[in-house]
Amino acid sequence: MGCIVLAALVLIMSLFSTQILHGKNYRLRAEAQYVKPAVTIFDRGSIFFSSKDDTQVTAATVSAGYMVYINPSLITTPEQDYQVLSQYIKLDHADFIMRANKPRDHYEELAHRVDAGVAAIIQSLGIVGVGVARETWRSYPGNTLDSHEIGLIGESASSSVLGRYGLEKSYENILYRPDVESSINMFVHLFGDVGDTTTNSANSTSTINGIVNSPGDIVTTLEPTVDAYVQQILAGISAQWHSDEMGVIIMDPQTGEIIAADSLPTFDPNSTSNIKDISLLSNPMVEHVYEMGSIMKPLTMAVGLDTGVIQPDSIYNDTGTMTLNGKKISNYDGKARGVIPMQQILSQSLNVGAATVALKAGAPAMYNYFSSFGFGKKTGVDVPNEAAGLIGNLKNGKDIDVATAAYGQGIAVSPLQMIRGLAVLANGGYLVQPHFVKEIIYTDGTTKEITTPKTGPVLKKKTVDDVDQMLVTVVDVALLKGSIKRDHYTVAAKTGTAQIADHVNGGYYSDRYLHSFFGFFPAYNPKFIVFLYQIYPRGAEYASATLTQPFDEIASFLINYYNIPPDR
């Protein structure tokens, strides 16, 4: 009796596995068993956006349809067949006639992604030599929306469909499903795949970093309505300034959740055949590093305040220029300001002032603090190919390197590292880990909420409060002469303009700049931190002229869309 009960339990578990856990794959096999073309019917987990009300919107899914094919060796009336088929699918007359007149050819594909209704009509026509076959494909309903972050799939050497870029790649062990092939011989493929499916690492149930590598779907932190608005803002910036590259990141500074991350140029993952340059697939938010310019100054100010070498009401003599290690640095206009308070370093974006603070703090302190802000190392974000950044100049300890790093030249970080570092000023001094996925929904019905570490504090609370007040003053008084000050909201912000390195001739271009901008609001309990940048805008030298208005528009949208209460 015990043996009978045990056998029954094994049989029940086997049936559960076949019908419930893998039923979708076997249904696809059953549908495909009589199809003669050897097309791959694949399945894959879905990726979802998250709306502000926590509803899920599809970002990547598997769509199903049919392909139409012909066996030219059986076609006897090509002209007549063309006239009939062209009523239902788009065909080029010359191309069809050429394909149909190949008596020794047994297979030509005419159309893909044909819906079921049209496929049924074509099959019902009973045209000799014409057939339809089930096919599946990866579909991205958002088109270019967050395309660098969502990523792409591609075929491996064994023709398996695998993630190649973005979240598609980094969450391959969750999204992967075994391929199902159409074939004349159902049984060969049904049982011939057993070895592959049981040994494939993507199907293992081992746990890495708390995430079980088991089939499921992923839910991102990306908000589709916000992303769509950001794309409009980027399109406007591009139309006006014709930059080589630009991007926007919106992040929750308390948690590291990325709400939006869009850049130009971009691509549509539904139309990969239109991608002429494969470098377009690289994600500039994490793979590219830049000298970011004066948005580093608030962090330099924070180092000075935190180490105690300056106070918020300290003054210094701004001479307009400094010569260090035989090299000259100067304010953006080369002019001296005389004896002025610390606030003016941020309000007027003075290089000499930032250098003075950094040199007072010293090279070891600057290096240690900038390292604690996450510069020079990877953030651990959950998309592939992240660059670490370059802050070796600070470690060298030369006065000139310390001075230039103070205002964002001579060190390079990625946009994501930059917003992460600046977020310490928006969340009380803590370092968060940026991430794009907040939940995994496994096929067995269980869910896994993704949590990321928050370390620190790396700055004293008083330091953060003092710098925040200075940044609010920048917006209220100095930035475009206070024209974007809000009566009912405190906004902390700073612009950055950096020279672009000339890697051919050495030094820096005299007429090419990187513009950057960051801001968070409400300033003393921020819901969002926003970072914008663009490479080599034409027709403007300073970021205040090109990015202030786009930031203000994004801030207005977020305040209204999320109904953020006023704080003053």
C-alpha positions in Angstrom: 0.0 0.0 0.0 2.9 2.3 0.8 4.4 1.8 -2.6 1.1 2.4 -4.3 0.6 5.7 -2.4 4.2 6.8 -3.1 3.7 6.0 -6.8 0.4 7.9 -6.8 2.1 10.9 -5.3 4.9 10.9 -7.8 2.3 10.6 -10.6 0.3 13.5 -9.2 3.5 15.7 -8.9 4.4 14.8 -12.5 1.0 15.7 -13.7 1.1 19.0 -11.8 4.5 19.8 -13.3 3.3 18.9 -16.8 -0.2 20.6 -16.8 0.3 23.5 -14.4 4.0 24.5 -14.3 4.9 23.7 -17.9 1.5 23.5 -19.5 2.0 26.6 -21.6 5.1 25.2 -23.2 3.5 21.9 -24.0 0.4 23.6 -25.4 2.7 25.5 -27.7 4.4 22.3 -28.8 1.0 20.7 -29.5 0.0 23.6 -31.6 3.3 23.4 -33.5 3.5 19.7 -34.1 2.0 19.7 -37.6 3.8 22.7 -38.9 6.5 22.0 -41.4 8.8 25.1 -41.2 11.3 24.8 -38.4 10.5 28.1 -36.7 11.1 28.6 -33.0 8.1 29.1 -30.8 9.6 30.7 -27.7 8.2 31.9 -24.4 9.7 34.4 -22.0 8.8 36.2 -18.8 7.3 39.7 -18.9 8.7 43.0 -17.8 6.3 45.6 -16.3 6.3 49.3 -15.7 4.8 50.6 -12.4 2.2 53.4 -12.5 2.0 55.7 -9.6 -1.0 53.8 -8.2 1.0 50.6 -8.4 -0.9 49.2 -11.4 1.4 47.3 -13.8 1.8 48.3 -17.5 3.5 46.0 -19.9 7.0 47.0 -20.9 8.1 43.7 -22.6 6.0 40.6 -23.4 5.8 37.7 -25.9 3.3 38.3 -28.7 1.9 35.4 -30.8 0.8 35.3 -34.4 1.4 33.5 -37.7 3.8 33.5 -40.6 2.8 32.8 -44.2 5.1 30.7 -46.3 5.1 29.0 -49.7 6.5 25.8 -51.2 7.5 27.1 -54.7 7.9 23.6 -56.0 4.1 23.2 -55.6 3.1 26.6 -57.0 1.6 26.2 -60.5 -0.3 29.5 -60.8 1.9 32.2 -59.3 0.0 35.2 -60.7 -3.3 33.9 -59.6 -2.0 33.1 -56.2 -0.5 36.6 -55.8 -3.8 38.2 -56.7 -5.6 36.2 -54.0 -3.0 36.5 -51.2 -2.4 40.2 -51.7 -5.9 40.8 -50.6 -5.0 39.7 -47.1 -1.3 40.4 -46.7 1.1 43.0 -48.0 3.1 41.6 -50.9 5.5 43.0 -53.5 4.4 41.7 -56.9 7.9 41.3 -58.4 9.3 39.7 -55.2 6.4 37.2 -54.9 6.7 36.1 -58.6 10.4 35.7 -58.2 10.1 33.6 -55.1 7.2 31.5 -56.5 9.1 30.7 -59.7 11.8 28.5 -58.0 10.8 24.9 -58.9 13.6 23.4 -56.8 12.9 25.5 -53.8 10.7 24.1 -51.1 10.4 27.0 -48.6 10.0 30.8 -48.8 8.7 33.1 -46.1 6.1 35.7 -47.3 4.9 37.5 -44.2 5.4 37.6 -40.5 3.3 38.6 -37.5 0.0 37.9 -39.2 -3.0 37.9 -36.9 -5.0 34.7 -36.3 -8.0 35.9 -38.2 -6.1 36.6 -41.4 -4.1 33.4 -41.0 -7.3 31.3 -40.7 -8.7 32.9 -43.9 -5.5 32.1 -45.8 -5.4 28.5 -44.6 -9.1 28.1 -45.5 -8.4 29.1 -49.1 -6.7 25.8 -49.6 -4.1 27.2 -52.1 -1.7 24.4 -53.0 1.9 25.3 -51.8 0.7 28.0 -49.4 0.8 27.5 -45.6 0.7 29.3 -42.3 2.7 28.5 -39.1 2.5 29.7 -35.5 5.3 32.1 -34.4 6.1 34.3 -31.4 8.1 37.4 -30.9 9.3 39.8 -28.2 7.1 42.9 -28.1 7.8 46.2 -26.4 4.6 48.2 -26.2 6.4 51.3 -25.0 8.6 51.4 -28.1 11.5 53.8 -27.2 10.3 54.2 -23.6 13.3 53.3 -21.4 14.7 51.2 -24.2 18.2 51.3 -22.8 17.1 50.1 -19.4 14.5 47.5 -20.6 17.1 46.1 -23.1 16.9 43.6 -25.9 16.8 39.9 -26.6 18.9 38.0 -29.2 19.6 34.5 -30.3 22.5 32.4 -29.0 24.7 30.1 -31.0 22.2 27.3 -30.3 19.3 29.6 -31.5 17.9 29.9 -28.0 16.4 33.3 -27.2 18.4 35.1 -24.5 18.6 38.6 -23.0 21.4 40.7 -24.5 21.0 44.2 -23.1 19.5 45.9 -20.1 17.1 44.2 -17.7 16.5 41.5 -20.3 20.1 40.4 -19.7 20.6 41.1 -16.0 17.4 39.2 -15.1 17.9 36.4 -17.7 17.6 33.7 -15.0 14.1 35.0 -14.1 12.8 35.7 -17.6 14.2 32.7 -19.4 11.9 29.9 -20.6 12.8 26.8 -22.6 12.3 27.2 -26.3 9.6 25.3 -28.1 10.3 24.3 -31.7 7.8 23.7 -34.5 8.6 20.3 -36.1 7.1 17.5 -38.1 8.2 15.0 -35.4 6.7 16.2 -32.1 8.2 13.3 -30.0 11.8 13.8 -31.0 11.8 17.4 -29.9 9.5 16.9 -26.9 11.8 14.2 -25.3 15.0 15.3 -27.0 15.1 18.6 -25.0 14.9 16.9 -21.6 18.7 17.0 -21.0 18.9 20.7 -21.9 16.0 21.9 -19.8 17.1 20.0 -16.7 20.7 21.2 -16.9 20.2 24.8 -18.0 21.4 27.2 -15.3 18.5 29.5 -16.0 16.1 26.9 -14.7 18.0 26.1 -11.6 16.5 26.9 -8.2 19.7 28.1 -6.5 19.6 31.4 -4.7 22.0 34.3 -5.5 21.8 37.6 -3.5 18.5 36.5 -2.1 16.9 36.1 -5.5 15.7 32.6 -6.4 16.7 31.8 -10.0 13.2 30.5 -10.9 11.0 31.5 -13.8 8.9 34.6 -13.3 8.1 38.2 -14.4 9.8 41.4 -13.2 8.1 44.6 -12.1 10.2 47.7 -12.5 10.3 51.0 -10.6 9.9 52.9 -13.9 6.7 55.0 -14.2 5.4 55.1 -17.8 3.6 58.4 -17.7 6.6 60.2 -16.2 8.9 58.5 -18.8 6.7 59.6 -21.6 6.8 63.2 -20.4 10.6 63.1 -20.0 10.9 61.9 -23.6 8.9 65.0 -24.7 11.3 67.2 -22.7 14.3 65.6 -24.3 12.8 66.0 -27.7 12.4 69.7 -27.0 16.0 70.1 -25.8 17.3 68.2 -28.8 15.3 70.4 -31.2 16.7 73.6 -29.7 20.3 72.7 -28.9 21.2 69.8 -31.2 23.4 68.1 -28.7 25.3 64.9 -29.4 23.8 63.2 -26.4 21.5 64.0 -23.5 19.6 62.3 -20.7 17.4 62.7 -17.7 17.2 60.6 -14.5 14.5 60.9 -11.9 15.1 59.0 -8.6 13.5 58.7 -5.2 16.5 59.9 -3.1 15.2 58.0 0.0 15.1 54.5 -1.7 17.2 54.7 -4.9 14.2 53.7 -7.0 14.6 55.0 -10.5 11.3 56.6 -11.7 12.5 57.6 -15.1 15.8 57.2 -17.1 15.7 58.3 -20.7 18.4 59.4 -23.1 18.9 60.5 -26.7 19.9 59.1 -29.1 17.7 56.1 -28.5 16.3 53.1 -30.3 13.0 51.2 -30.7 13.6 47.6 -29.6 10.7 46.6 -31.9 12.6 47.7 -35.0 16.2 46.5 -34.4 16.8 46.3 -38.2 16.8 50.1 -38.2 19.8 50.3 -35.8 22.8 51.1 -38.0 25.3 51.7 -35.3 25.5 49.0 -32.5 27.0 51.6 -30.1 23.5 53.0 -29.9 22.6 50.0 -27.7 25.1 51.1 -25.0 23.4 52.6 -22.0 25.0 56.0 -21.4 23.4 56.3 -18.0 25.7 53.6 -16.6 28.3 52.9 -19.3 29.6 56.4 -20.1 31.6 58.6 -17.7 32.0 62.3 -17.9 33.6 65.3 -16.2 30.4 66.8 -14.8 31.4 70.3 -13.9 30.0 72.6 -11.2 27.3 70.3 -9.9 30.2 68.9 -7.9 30.6 72.1 -6.0 27.8 71.4 -3.5 29.5 68.2 -2.5 32.8 70.0 -2.2 31.1 72.5 0.1 29.7 69.6 2.1 33.2 68.2 2.6 34.4 71.6 3.8 31.5 71.9 6.3 31.7 68.3 7.5 35.4 68.5 8.2 35.0 71.8 9.9 37.5 73.8 7.8 34.7 76.2 6.9 31.4 77.3 8.4 28.3 78.5 6.5 29.1 82.1 7.3 32.8 81.8 6.5 34.4 84.3 4.1 37.3 84.1 1.7 39.2 86.3 -0.7 38.3 85.4 -4.2 41.3 86.4 -6.5 39.7 85.2 -9.7 42.6 82.9 -10.6 45.0 80.5 -8.9 48.3 78.9 -10.1 48.9 75.4 -8.7 51.7 73.0 -9.7 52.5 75.4 -12.6 48.9 75.4 -13.9 46.4 78.2 -13.8 42.8 77.8 -13.0 40.2 80.6 -12.9 36.6 81.5 -12.4 34.4 81.1 -15.5 34.9 84.7 -16.4 38.4 85.1 -14.9 37.2 87.9 -12.6 38.0 88.3 -8.9 35.1 88.8 -6.4 37.2 90.0 -3.4 36.2 89.0 0.1 32.8 87.2 -0.1 30.9 84.6 1.9 30.6 80.8 1.1 27.2 81.2 -0.4 28.6 83.0 -3.4 30.7 80.0 -4.4 27.4 78.2 -5.2 25.4 81.2 -6.2 28.0 82.5 -8.7 29.5 79.1 -9.4 33.0 80.2 -8.6 35.9 77.7 -9.4 38.4 79.5 -7.2 36.1 79.4 -4.3 35.5 75.6 -4.6 39.2 75.0 -5.0 39.9 77.1 -1.9 37.5 74.9 0.2 38.9 71.7 -1.2 42.5 72.7 -0.5 41.6 73.6 3.0 40.0 70.2 3.5 43.1 68.5 2.0 43.6 65.7 -0.6 43.0 62.8 1.8 39.7 64.2 3.0 38.5 65.0 -0.5 39.4 61.5 -1.7 37.8 59.8 1.2 34.6 61.8 1.1 34.2 61.5 -2.7 34.7 57.8 -2.4 32.0 57.7 0.3 29.7 59.4 -2.1 30.1 56.4 -4.4 32.5 58.0 -7.0 35.1 55.7 -8.5 33.2 52.6 -7.9 30.1 50.8 -9.4 26.7 51.6 -7.8 25.6 47.9 -8.1 22.6 48.9 -10.2 20.7 46.0 -11.8 21.5 46.7 -15.4 24.7 45.3 -17.1 28.0 46.8 -18.2 28.3 49.5 -15.5 31.4 51.6 -15.5 33.2 52.4 -12.3 34.2 56.0 -12.9 37.6 57.7 -12.5 38.8 59.6 -9.4 42.4 58.6 -9.5 43.5 62.3 -9.7 42.2 62.9 -6.2 44.2 59.9 -4.8 47.4 61.4 -6.4 47.0 64.3 -4.0 48.4 67.1 -6.2 47.0 70.5 -5.4 46.0 71.1 -9.0 44.1 67.8 -9.1 42.3 68.5 -5.8 41.4 72.0 -7.0 40.0 70.9 -10.4 38.1 67.9 -8.8 36.4 70.4 -6.5 34.5 71.9 -9.5 34.0 68.7 -11.4 37.0 68.6 -13.8 39.7 65.9 -13.9 37.4 63.2 -12.4 34.7 61.4 -14.3 31.6 59.6 -13.2 28.5 58.2 -14.9 25.1 60.0 -14.8 23.8 57.3 -12.4 26.8 57.7 -10.1 26.3 61.4 -10.2 22.7 61.4 -9.1 23.5 58.8 -6.4 26.2 61.0 -5.0 24.1 64.1 -5.0 21.2 62.2 -3.4 23.2 62.3 -0.1 22.2 66.0 0.1 18.6 65.1 -0.4 18.1 62.2 2.1 20.0 63.4 5.2 23.4 62.1 4.2 22.9 58.4 3.2 24.1 56.5 0.2 21.4 54.6 -1.5 21.7 51.9 -4.2 19.9 52.8 -7.5 17.8 50.1 -8.9 15.2 49.5 -11.6 13.4 46.4 -10.4 11.2 46.3 -7.2 9.5 43.0 -7.4 9.7 39.5 -9.0 6.5 37.6 -9.5 7.4 33.9 -9.8 5.3 31.5 -12.0 4.4 29.5 -8.9 2.5 32.5 -7.5 5.0 33.6 -5.0 6.5 37.1 -5.1 9.9 38.6 -4.0 10.2 42.3 -3.1 13.6 43.7 -4.0 15.3 45.7 -1.3 18.6 47.5 -1.7 21.1 48.6 1.0 21.2 52.2 2.4 24.5 53.0 4.1 25.7 55.9 6.2 25.3 58.5 7.1 28.3 59.7 5.1 27.6 63.4 6.1 26.4 65.0 9.4 22.8 66.1 9.4 23.8 69.7 10.0 26.1 69.6 7.0 23.3 68.4 4.8 20.9 71.0 6.2 23.4 73.8 5.6 24.2 72.8 2.0 20.5 72.4 1.3 19.8 75.9 2.5 22.5 77.3 0.3 21.1 75.4 -2.7 17.6 76.8 -2.0 19.1 80.3 -1.9 20.7 79.5 -5.3 17.2 78.9 -6.8 15.4 81.7 -5.0 17.9 84.4 -5.7 20.7 83.5 -8.2 19.5 81.0 -10.8 18.3 83.0 -13.7 17.9 85.9 -11.2 15.3 83.9 -9.2 12.9 83.6 -12.1 12.1 79.9 -11.2 11.6 80.5 -7.5 8.3 78.8 -6.3 6.1 80.6 -3.9 4.9 77.4 -2.2 7.7 74.9 -2.7 11.4 75.0 -1.7 13.6 73.8 -4.5 17.4 73.0 -4.2 19.3 73.1 -7.4 22.7 73.7 -9.1 23.9 73.9 -12.7 27.2 72.6 -14.1 29.2 73.5 -17.2 32.3 71.4 -17.9 34.9 71.6 -20.7 35.0 68.5 -22.8 38.3 66.7 -23.1 40.0 66.6 -26.6 41.2 63.0 -26.8 42.9 63.6 -30.1 45.0 66.7 -29.5 45.0 66.6 -25.7 43.7 69.2 -23.3 40.1 70.5 -23.7 38.0 71.9 -26.5 37.6 75.7 -26.3 34.1 75.6 -27.7 32.6 72.3 -26.5 30.9 71.8 -23.2 28.9 69.4 -21.1 25.9 70.9 -19.5 24.5 69.4 -16.3 21.7 70.2 -13.8 20.4 68.7 -10.7 17.6 69.6 -8.3 15.4 68.1 -5.6 12.1 69.2 -4.1 10.6 69.9 -1.7 14.1 70.7 -0.5 13.8 69.6 3.1 11.9 66.4 2.5 12.4 65.6 -1.2 10.1 63.2 -3.1 12.4 63.3 -6.1 15.8 64.2 -7.2 16.2 65.1 -10.9 19.4 65.1 -13.0 19.8 66.3 -16.6 22.8 66.5 -18.8 23.7 67.1 -22.5 26.9 66.8 -24.5 28.0 69.6 -26.7 24.9 71.7 -27.1 25.2 74.2 -30.0 24.6 77.9 -29.4 24.9 78.2 -25.6 27.9 78.1 -23.3 26.3 77.7 -19.9 23.9 75.1 -18.5 21.7 77.7 -16.9 20.6 78.8 -20.4 19.8 75.3 -21.7 18.6 73.1 -18.8 17.0 75.4 -16.2 13.7 75.6 -18.1 13.5 71.9 -18.8 14.1 71.1 -15.1 11.5 73.6 -14.1 9.0 72.0 -16.4 9.8 68.5 -15.1 9.4 69.8 -11.5 6.0 71.3 -12.3 4.8 68.1 -13.9 6.0 65.9 -11.0 4.4 68.2 -8.4 1.1 68.1 -10.1 1.1 64.5 -11.2 2.0 63.2 -7.7 0.0 65.9 -5.9 3.0 66.8 -3.7 1.9 69.1 -0.9 3.6 72.5 -0.6 6.2 73.2 2.1 6.1 76.9 2.3 
